[in-house]
């Protein structure tokens, strides 16, 4: 691995680690805030319940002293009137919802509001039967928090001195409306936790996308800088190499004229072949280092692809070529440059099949993205694929062939990017490789 690639991987690792750290820190912060809020809410509710229970106990003891002083016989209307007045005063002064007296069977004997005495039994008294029994044996007992139709309240049950030999219970009911606010706050806390979770998911996605785009831009910038350096070097090297190549080619032509046909002519042909190969390498090198200059015109790509498939079918009868090409694909593109890219990709697929029977599929169609037309070309084969990272095949000088220069696909990538498009490669399952080209279908489109 080169030093540049190693540094790039380190940068990518640091960026991903930073994103992970931000996401984890945000998640822990939100969890901490929610836990603290839930704890404070729970603690506040407990303190309020305890405080109200103590208040009810104290009020019940005071009320019991007052009632036991004035009430001896229930059958005496005068004493019942005094006791009712005492209950009404207790309810008003201590801001209670209700104050009444029941017997051991939970039947209402006397209420501070006479109009409610007809309610001989109230539903929550049945639920508090155990507490009432405890109150008969001890001083008092406080009920849990009740909620009926959104109204919160608590009861206290206080034993009174037996009247006519029968034990009776004083019941005081206190409003606990502040618990409604706590419930609303608890609901808001749950909504906030769900909302923060959703926001965290969006934040994670945004950071991942932003980091990926940043790294991709950083890679492209680094590659552009590297290609610019190659361009400066290529111009000098090409000039220095082509001058002696021209002399070698001229000398080869002179030798051909002087040597008889059967006298070592093969050696002369070797010289010509190698000179041509070096010239092609120099041309690819120069093409890679320069920004491709395109001539965009409107062509029928369908005809060009069909002609290309027919030619390859005849040249490689052992390979099956399948095509799914949309009719009349009139697209703005540089015909010669795109032909160069398609031939380069298809030749790689053919070489990947290693001369054995195989299959290559070509598809082409247009699609719309952001209300703009784009062209998509896909070339797939069922060869062995790429064992390493498939995207490496676009790196200059990367090749898996013994005589390859590793510049063809790098040049192809630059041509597609000059069309404001993209080129992607991926391994197929179970075997094979797929190359996807996409670029705007109209000359004025920008990606």
C-alpha positions as CSV (number, residue, x, y, z in Angstrom):
1,X,0.0,0.0,0.0
2,X,1.3,3.4,-0.9
3,X,2.1,6.1,1.6
4,X,-0.7,8.3,0.1
5,X,-3.3,5.6,0.4
6,X,-2.2,4.8,3.9
7,X,-2.5,8.5,4.9
8,X,-6.0,8.6,3.3
9,X,-7.1,5.6,5.2
10,X,-5.9,7.2,8.5
11,X,-7.8,10.4,7.6
12,X,-11.0,8.3,6.9
13,X,-10.6,6.4,10.1
14,X,-10.2,9.6,12.1
15,X,-13.3,11.2,10.5
16,X,-15.4,8.0,11.1
17,X,-14.1,7.9,14.7
18,X,-15.1,11.6,15.2
19,X,-18.6,10.9,13.8
20,X,-18.9,7.9,16.1
21,X,-17.7,10.0,19.1
22,X,-20.2,12.8,18.4
23,X,-23.1,10.3,18.0
24,X,-22.2,8.4,21.2
25,X,-21.7,11.6,23.2
26,X,-25.0,13.0,22.0
27,X,-26.7,9.7,22.8
28,X,-25.2,9.6,26.3
29,X,-26.1,13.2,26.9
30,X,-29.8,12.7,25.9
31,X,-30.0,9.5,28.0
32,X,-28.5,11.4,31.0
33,X,-30.9,14.3,30.6
34,X,-33.9,11.9,30.3
35,X,-32.8,9.8,33.3
36,X,-32.2,12.9,35.5
37,X,-35.6,14.4,34.4
38,X,-37.4,11.1,35.2
39,X,-35.6,10.9,38.6
40,X,-36.5,14.5,39.5
41,X,-40.1,13.9,38.4
42,X,-40.3,10.7,40.4
43,X,-38.7,12.3,43.4
44,X,-41.0,15.3,43.2
45,X,-44.1,13.0,43.1
46,X,-42.9,11.0,46.1
47,X,-42.2,14.2,48.1
48,X,-45.6,15.6,47.2
49,X,-47.4,12.4,48.1
50,X,-45.6,12.2,51.5
51,X,-46.2,15.9,52.2
52,X,-49.9,15.6,51.5
53,X,-50.2,12.4,53.5
54,X,-48.6,14.1,56.5
55,X,-51.0,17.1,56.1
56,X,-54.0,14.8,55.9
57,X,-52.9,12.9,59.1
58,X,-52.5,16.1,61.0
59,X,-55.8,17.5,59.8
60,X,-57.6,14.2,60.7
61,X,-56.2,14.2,64.3
62,X,-57.4,17.8,64.8
63,X,-60.8,17.1,63.3
64,X,-61.2,14.0,65.4
65,X,-60.6,16.1,68.6
66,X,-63.2,18.6,67.6
67,X,-65.8,16.0,66.6
68,X,-65.4,13.9,69.7
69,X,-66.1,16.9,71.8
70,X,-69.4,17.8,70.2
71,X,-70.7,14.4,69.0
72,X,-72.0,11.7,71.3
73,X,-75.3,10.5,69.9
74,X,-76.3,10.4,66.2
75,X,-79.9,10.3,67.1
76,X,-79.7,13.8,68.6
77,X,-80.5,16.4,65.9
78,X,-78.7,19.1,67.8
79,X,-75.5,17.2,68.0
80,X,-75.7,16.1,64.3
81,X,-76.1,19.8,63.4
82,X,-73.1,20.8,65.5
83,X,-71.0,17.9,64.0
84,X,-72.1,18.9,60.4
85,X,-71.0,22.5,61.1
86,X,-67.7,21.3,62.4
87,X,-67.2,19.1,59.4
88,X,-68.0,22.0,57.1
89,X,-65.5,24.3,58.9
90,X,-62.8,21.7,58.7
91,X,-63.5,21.2,54.9
92,X,-63.4,24.9,54.2
93,X,-60.4,25.9,56.4
94,X,-58.2,23.1,55.2
95,X,-59.4,23.3,51.5
96,X,-60.7,19.7,51.4
97,X,-63.0,18.3,48.8
98,X,-65.1,16.3,51.3
99,X,-65.5,15.5,55.0
100,X,-67.9,12.9,56.2
101,X,-68.3,10.0,58.8
102,X,-68.9,6.3,57.9
103,X,-69.5,3.2,60.0
104,X,-67.6,0.0,59.9
105,X,-69.7,-1.2,56.9
106,X,-68.6,1.9,55.0
107,X,-72.1,3.4,55.1
108,X,-72.2,7.2,55.1
109,X,-73.7,8.5,58.4
110,X,-73.0,12.2,58.2
111,X,-71.6,14.5,55.5
112,X,-70.6,18.1,55.7
113,X,-72.8,18.6,52.6
114,X,-76.3,17.2,53.4
115,X,-77.1,16.8,49.7
116,X,-74.5,14.1,49.4
117,X,-75.6,11.9,52.2
118,X,-77.8,9.9,49.9
119,X,-74.6,8.4,48.4
120,X,-74.7,5.6,50.9
121,X,-71.6,4.1,49.4
122,X,-68.7,5.5,47.3
123,X,-66.6,3.3,45.0
124,X,-63.2,4.1,46.4
125,X,-64.4,3.1,49.9
126,X,-64.6,-0.5,48.7
127,X,-61.0,-0.3,47.4
128,X,-59.9,1.1,50.8
129,X,-61.6,-1.5,52.9
130,X,-58.3,-2.7,54.2
131,X,-57.2,0.8,55.1
132,X,-60.6,1.4,56.9
133,X,-60.0,-1.8,58.9
134,X,-56.5,-0.5,59.8
135,X,-58.0,2.8,60.9
136,X,-60.4,1.0,63.2
137,X,-57.4,-0.6,64.9
138,X,-54.9,2.3,64.8
139,X,-55.1,6.1,64.7
140,X,-55.4,6.8,61.0
141,X,-54.5,5.5,57.5
142,X,-53.9,7.3,54.2
143,X,-55.1,6.0,50.9
144,X,-53.0,5.9,47.7
145,X,-53.4,8.5,45.0
146,X,-56.7,8.1,43.1
147,X,-57.6,9.5,39.7
148,X,-61.3,9.6,38.6
149,X,-62.2,11.4,35.4
150,X,-58.9,13.3,35.5
151,X,-59.3,14.4,39.1
152,X,-56.6,13.4,41.6
153,X,-57.3,13.0,45.3
154,X,-56.2,11.2,48.5
155,X,-58.3,10.1,51.5
156,X,-57.4,9.8,55.2
157,X,-59.4,7.5,57.5
158,X,-59.4,8.5,61.2
159,X,-61.1,6.4,64.0
160,X,-63.5,8.3,66.3
161,X,-64.6,7.4,69.7
162,X,-67.5,4.8,69.6
163,X,-70.9,6.3,69.3
164,X,-73.6,4.3,71.1
165,X,-71.1,1.5,71.3
166,X,-70.4,1.4,67.5
167,X,-67.0,2.4,66.0
168,X,-67.2,5.2,63.3
169,X,-64.6,6.6,60.9
170,X,-63.9,10.1,59.9
171,X,-63.1,10.5,56.1
172,X,-61.3,13.5,54.8
173,X,-60.8,13.9,51.0
174,X,-58.1,16.2,49.7
175,X,-57.7,17.4,46.1
176,X,-54.3,16.6,44.5
177,X,-54.6,18.6,41.3
178,X,-50.8,19.2,41.2
179,X,-50.4,15.6,40.2
180,X,-52.2,16.4,37.0
181,X,-49.4,18.8,36.1
182,X,-46.8,16.1,37.0
183,X,-48.6,13.6,34.7
184,X,-48.6,16.2,31.9
185,X,-44.9,16.8,32.5
186,X,-44.3,13.0,32.5
187,X,-46.1,12.8,29.1
188,X,-44.0,15.7,27.8
189,X,-40.9,14.0,29.0
190,X,-41.8,10.8,27.1
191,X,-42.5,12.8,24.0
192,X,-39.2,14.7,24.4
193,X,-37.4,11.3,24.8
194,X,-39.0,10.0,21.6
195,X,-38.3,13.2,19.7
196,X,-34.7,13.3,20.9
197,X,-34.3,9.7,19.7
198,X,-35.7,10.6,16.3
199,X,-33.4,13.7,16.1
200,X,-30.5,11.6,17.1
201,X,-31.2,9.2,14.2
202,X,-31.4,12.1,11.8
203,X,-28.2,13.6,13.2
204,X,-26.4,10.3,12.8
205,X,-27.6,10.0,9.2
206,X,-26.6,13.6,8.5
207,X,-23.1,13.2,10.0
208,X,-22.5,9.9,8.1
209,X,-23.6,11.4,4.8
210,X,-21.7,14.6,5.4
211,X,-18.6,12.7,6.4
212,X,-18.9,10.4,3.4
213,X,-19.2,13.3,1.0
214,X,-16.4,15.2,2.6
215,X,-14.1,12.1,2.3
216,X,-15.2,11.6,-1.3
217,X,-14.4,15.2,-2.1
218,X,-11.1,14.9,-0.3
219,X,-10.2,11.8,-2.3
220,X,-11.2,13.6,-5.5
221,X,-9.1,16.6,-4.6
222,X,-6.2,14.4,-3.7
223,X,-6.5,12.5,-7.0
224,X,-6.8,15.8,-9.0
225,X,-3.6,17.1,-7.3
226,X,-1.9,13.8,-8.1
227,X,-3.0,13.9,-11.7
228,X,-1.9,17.5,-12.0
229,X,1.6,16.5,-10.9
230,X,1.5,13.6,-13.3
231,X,0.5,15.9,-16.1
232,X,3.5,18.1,-15.5
233,X,5.8,15.1,-15.5
234,X,4.0,13.5,-18.4
235,X,4.6,16.4,-20.8
236,X,8.3,16.3,-20.1
237,X,8.7,12.5,-20.1
238,X,6.6,12.2,-23.3
239,X,8.8,14.7,-25.1
240,X,12.0,13.0,-23.9
241,X,10.7,9.5,-24.9
242,X,9.0,10.2,-28.2
243,X,12.2,11.8,-29.7
244,X,14.3,8.6,-29.4
245,X,11.2,6.5,-30.3
246,X,11.0,8.5,-33.6
247,X,14.6,7.7,-34.3
248,X,14.1,4.0,-33.5
249,X,11.0,3.9,-35.8
250,X,12.9,5.6,-38.7
251,X,15.9,3.3,-38.3
252,X,13.5,0.3,-38.3
253,X,11.9,1.4,-41.5
254,X,15.4,1.8,-43.1
255,X,16.4,-1.7,-41.9
256,X,13.2,-3.2,-43.4
257,X,14.2,-1.9,-46.9
258,X,17.8,-3.3,-46.6
259,X,17.0,-6.7,-45.1
260,X,15.7,-9.4,-47.4
261,X,12.1,-10.8,-46.6
262,X,13.4,-14.0,-45.0
263,X,16.3,-12.6,-43.2
264,X,15.4,-11.8,-39.6
265,X,12.3,-9.7,-40.5
266,X,10.6,-10.9,-37.4
267,X,13.1,-9.1,-35.2
268,X,12.3,-5.9,-37.1
269,X,8.5,-6.5,-36.6
270,X,9.2,-6.8,-32.8
271,X,10.7,-3.4,-32.8
272,X,7.7,-1.8,-34.6
273,X,5.2,-3.5,-32.2
274,X,7.1,-2.4,-29.1
275,X,7.4,1.1,-30.4
276,X,3.6,1.2,-31.0
277,X,3.0,-0.1,-27.5
278,X,5.2,2.5,-25.9
279,X,3.4,5.2,-28.0
280,X,0.0,4.0,-26.8
281,X,1.3,4.0,-23.2
282,X,2.5,7.6,-23.6
283,X,-0.9,8.6,-25.2
284,X,-2.8,7.1,-22.2
285,X,-0.5,8.7,-19.8
286,X,-1.0,12.1,-21.4
287,X,-4.8,11.6,-21.6
288,X,-4.9,10.8,-17.9
289,X,-3.0,13.9,-17.0
290,X,-5.1,16.3,-19.0
291,X,-8.8,17.3,-18.6
292,X,-10.7,15.7,-21.5
293,X,-12.0,18.2,-24.0
294,X,-15.5,17.0,-25.1
295,X,-17.6,17.8,-28.2
296,X,-21.1,17.2,-27.0
297,X,-23.7,16.5,-29.7
298,X,-27.0,14.8,-29.8
299,X,-26.7,11.2,-31.0
300,X,-28.9,8.1,-31.0
301,X,-27.0,6.0,-28.5
302,X,-29.2,3.0,-29.3
303,X,-27.6,2.6,-32.8
304,X,-24.1,3.0,-31.5
305,X,-24.6,0.3,-28.7
306,X,-26.3,-2.1,-31.1
307,X,-23.5,-1.7,-33.6
308,X,-20.9,-2.3,-30.9
309,X,-22.7,-5.4,-29.7
310,X,-22.9,-6.8,-33.3
311,X,-19.2,-6.2,-33.8
312,X,-18.3,-8.0,-30.5
313,X,-20.6,-10.9,-31.3
314,X,-18.7,-11.5,-34.5
315,X,-15.3,-11.1,-32.9
316,X,-16.0,-13.3,-29.9
317,X,-18.4,-16.1,-30.9
318,X,-17.6,-18.1,-27.7
319,X,-19.1,-15.3,-25.5
320,X,-22.8,-14.6,-25.3
321,X,-23.7,-10.9,-25.5
322,X,-27.1,-9.9,-24.1
323,X,-28.5,-6.4,-24.6
324,X,-31.4,-4.6,-23.1
325,X,-31.2,-1.2,-24.8
326,X,-34.1,1.2,-24.8
327,X,-35.1,2.4,-28.3
328,X,-34.2,5.8,-29.6
329,X,-31.9,7.0,-26.8
330,X,-31.2,10.5,-28.2
331,X,-28.6,11.8,-25.8
332,X,-26.0,14.6,-25.7
333,X,-22.5,13.1,-25.4
334,X,-19.1,12.9,-27.1
335,X,-19.5,10.0,-29.4
336,X,-15.8,9.1,-29.8
337,X,-15.0,9.5,-26.1
338,X,-17.9,7.4,-25.0
339,X,-17.0,4.7,-27.6
340,X,-13.5,4.7,-26.0
341,X,-15.0,4.2,-22.5
342,X,-17.4,1.4,-23.7
343,X,-14.7,-0.5,-25.6
344,X,-12.3,-0.2,-22.6
345,X,-14.9,-1.7,-20.2
346,X,-16.1,-4.4,-22.6
347,X,-12.5,-5.4,-23.4
348,X,-11.8,-5.8,-19.7
349,X,-14.9,-8.0,-19.3
350,X,-13.9,-10.1,-22.3
351,X,-10.4,-10.6,-20.9
352,X,-11.9,-11.4,-17.5
353,X,-13.7,-14.4,-19.1
354,X,-10.2,-15.7,-20.2
355,X,-11.5,-16.9,-23.5
356,X,-13.9,-19.4,-22.0
357,X,-17.6,-19.3,-22.7
358,X,-19.2,-16.6,-20.7
359,X,-21.9,-14.0,-20.7
360,X,-21.8,-10.2,-20.9
361,X,-25.0,-8.1,-20.5
362,X,-25.4,-4.5,-21.6
363,X,-28.3,-2.4,-20.6
364,X,-29.1,1.3,-21.4
365,X,-32.0,3.5,-20.4
366,X,-32.8,7.0,-19.3
367,X,-34.3,8.0,-16.0
368,X,-35.3,11.2,-14.2
369,X,-33.7,12.5,-11.0
370,X,-34.7,15.9,-9.5
371,X,-36.9,16.4,-12.6
372,X,-33.8,16.1,-15.0
373,X,-33.1,13.3,-17.5
374,X,-30.1,11.1,-17.0
375,X,-28.6,8.2,-18.9
376,X,-27.7,4.9,-17.2
377,X,-25.5,2.2,-18.9
378,X,-24.7,-1.0,-17.1
379,X,-22.2,-3.6,-18.3
380,X,-22.1,-7.0,-16.4
381,X,-20.2,-10.2,-16.8
382,X,-20.1,-13.5,-15.0
383,X,-16.3,-13.6,-14.7
384,X,-14.3,-14.0,-11.5
385,X,-14.9,-10.4,-10.3
386,X,-12.3,-8.4,-8.3
387,X,-11.0,-10.0,-5.1
388,X,-9.8,-6.7,-3.6
389,X,-11.8,-3.4,-3.4
390,X,-13.4,-3.0,-6.9
391,X,-13.0,0.7,-6.8
392,X,-9.2,0.2,-7.0
393,X,-9.5,-0.5,-10.7
394,X,-9.9,3.2,-11.4
395,X,-6.6,4.0,-9.7
396,X,-3.8,4.9,-12.2
397,X,-1.4,2.0,-12.9
398,X,-3.6,-0.5,-11.1
399,X,-4.0,-3.7,-13.2
400,X,-4.5,-7.4,-12.8
401,X,-3.1,-8.2,-16.3
402,X,0.4,-9.1,-17.0
403,X,0.8,-6.7,-19.9
404,X,-1.7,-4.0,-18.8
405,X,-0.8,-0.4,-18.1
406,X,-3.5,0.2,-15.6
407,X,-4.4,3.5,-17.2
408,X,-7.4,2.6,-19.4
409,X,-10.1,2.7,-16.7
410,X,-8.6,5.7,-15.0
411,X,-8.9,7.6,-18.3
412,X,-12.4,6.2,-18.7
413,X,-13.4,7.6,-15.3
414,X,-12.1,11.0,-16.2
415,X,-14.1,11.0,-19.5
416,X,-17.3,10.1,-17.7
417,X,-16.6,12.8,-15.0
418,X,-16.0,15.3,-17.8
419,X,-19.6,14.5,-18.9
420,X,-20.7,15.5,-15.3
421,X,-21.4,11.9,-14.6
422,X,-20.2,9.0,-12.4
423,X,-18.9,5.5,-12.9
424,X,-19.2,2.8,-10.2
425,X,-18.1,-0.8,-10.1
426,X,-19.3,-3.7,-7.9
427,X,-18.9,-7.4,-7.6
428,X,-22.0,-9.5,-8.5
429,X,-23.2,-12.6,-6.8
430,X,-22.3,-15.4,-7.1
431,X,-19.6,-14.2,-9.6
432,X,-18.9,-11.4,-12.0
433,X,-18.5,-7.7,-12.1
434,X,-20.8,-4.8,-12.9
435,X,-19.9,-1.4,-14.1
436,X,-22.5,1.4,-14.0
437,X,-22.2,4.7,-15.9
438,X,-24.5,7.6,-15.3
439,X,-24.5,11.1,-16.7
440,X,-26.9,13.9,-17.7
441,X,-28.8,13.2,-20.9
442,X,-28.9,16.9,-22.0
443,X,-26.0,19.0,-22.8
444,X,-27.0,21.8,-20.4
445,X,-27.5,19.5,-17.4
446,X,-25.0,19.8,-14.5
447,X,-24.6,17.2,-11.9
